[in-house]
């Protein structure tokens, strides 16, 4: 078993689970269906291709920088400009950085790692208008998913880390229930209907999974020692000269 | 001449206002410097050294009155420190080594044709900016000390440690439009050797290069290796 770690960050992300009709919502963390879909498109699978092998993968995500939700009142017209498309409200997460981990068979994950680095279809963070920033793949780790997600250094932006430089930042960790070791269970469970059974646009299907919520304290790596005293001090020599004269 | 050091506290509102615009800082500094602050070798020079603590250095012909400036924007419980510059200037002598810091506006003039005034352009790359200072050092009465183990001419001990481009709008009394001023502030550090004390004294007091009203031109010296 190996773990593939992904850094999901970009100006905007959108991870929809419950969207219906013209209100297109986003969850506050990447969904299993969204990330597995991104991996499948990186490999070059079409929507009707089988994804049974991907369903055996275990999934977890750490919210390194939670981001904020914005609403887009979306107006669009058809290509010839004659008809207006349905008005919709689309919600996005902005300024968010997530660490996602996929656990499963070594060979499969190696292939996925390669594919993410050289994707067949473009990668996007939940919605086509949300490209990721580089690097997406952080490579494979030889550790259980639970440990890999806890031990990876904090990925948040410098400005966000600065905001938490005096105290540890407690990042939420959302893990598939069966990826959490027995003794670590906190019992903070929630159901999520984001297990993709089929991406086929004619009959999309999703199953339930149990997600356990944990917290990981993250701290910024120690800042490089900065000399608090300015090395260049013209006053000292001017004062000395004044005393000597 | 008097050299003054004032600790500024950037968390204070007025300090941020002063630090944010060279023109505002110019006005504040001129107010502190008092009446007799003309041009030439007796003019007011200033420089801001940001870092762990932000310091404002002033070089003024007469003793400045910084009480208002310190009260508005200074670090609490810290007074301005003013020292007489003349004893220091008098002890400068040929052959001395000094660590220096200089904020300047390196620029060049490009001819616009006969009878027309040349147009000023800022030097853009670090190498151009270094070369600008290296070429002018003989006029200022010092030379840059070559770095050890390297006799290449480019390896002189001067480095560009910081580059800023403050931009602000300036209202001219006689013009209707506000003109936009861009200053190409470049901070140099290095080690110099005094060759002509008189010329160096003049450079220290009169400043180096352009934009002296806006925080450029002040050269300060400190003993090499002092910590």
Interface residues (C-beta under 8 A of the other chain):
Chain A: X226 X227 X228 X229 X230 X231 X232 X233 X234 X235 X236 X237 X238 X239 X241 X242 X244 X245
Chain B: X3 X5 X49 X51 X52 X53 X55 X57 X81 X83 X84 X85 X87 X88 X90 X91 X99 X101 X189 X220 X221 X222 X223 X226 X227
